[in-house]
């Protein structure tokens, strides 16, 4: 095996979020909108853009050393791969995507059993069939090539579709009957590649820094100068400032305080810091937080 790692990244709806995550982790990728083989400024890394539905199969077959794809597609393909990490991000938020059983709002169908003998359309045929088999409900599951939500009720009785916020389903006047599966992207590896020391070390580095970029997503750094006499009051008043770094300044009656906090609390904390006598307050973004 060569000292080059080939990784498959999902094209389509996850592309922008994935490219942004890699940039924050330290691997800026260019040309992703134009090429199946975008460029990355790391000679040890080769990137391939593929549909998320396909990546686990190519990783299992050894055409890719590793890849990022949803746990739903790993399950759908029944791929025999090694999962190194779950990465909690999606197209527009940090929430998981969900595969849901959906019917029209005015449908008489209320439970899974009400679909016995009915027709269901979905892109995830394997997931859907195993779901109905588990519940002992005989249904006709057919593959959908897309725009699945427009097929009920004229063409099928229900659909199994993927959603993140549910807004598209609501816009099409559809109702969720049950959730089949929640899915986050996962960093997966071909088992032979994962057994190679060099490739495994490279993958572990990627995972470490990708997880660090995700951990920093909702955090900011905050630093300030503060009268030393106010430090105790600061820590008692602002429990959000957990384990800050406190350093003496040249002026002995002052200290420098630096910490990491949730970005959403900054607007509440900064006025309180001013009341405690803090000066030179600086807020700065974070790319990575490694725990």
Secondary structure, DSSP 8 states (H G I E B T S, - for coil): --S-EEEEEE-GGGHHHHHHHHHHHT--EE-TTT-SS-EES-TTEEEEEE-HHHHHHHHHTTSSSEEEEEHHHHHHHT---EEEEEE---SSSSS-EEEEEEEETT-S--SGGGGTT-EEEES-HHHHHHHHHHTT---EEEE--S-GGGGBTTTBSEEEEEESSSHHHHHTTEEEEEEEEEE-EEEEE-HHHHHSHHHHHHHHHHHHHHHHHHHTTTEEEEEEEEEGGGHHHHHHH-TTSTT-EEEE-SSTTEEEEEEEEEGGGHHHHHHHHHHTT-EEEEEEE-S----
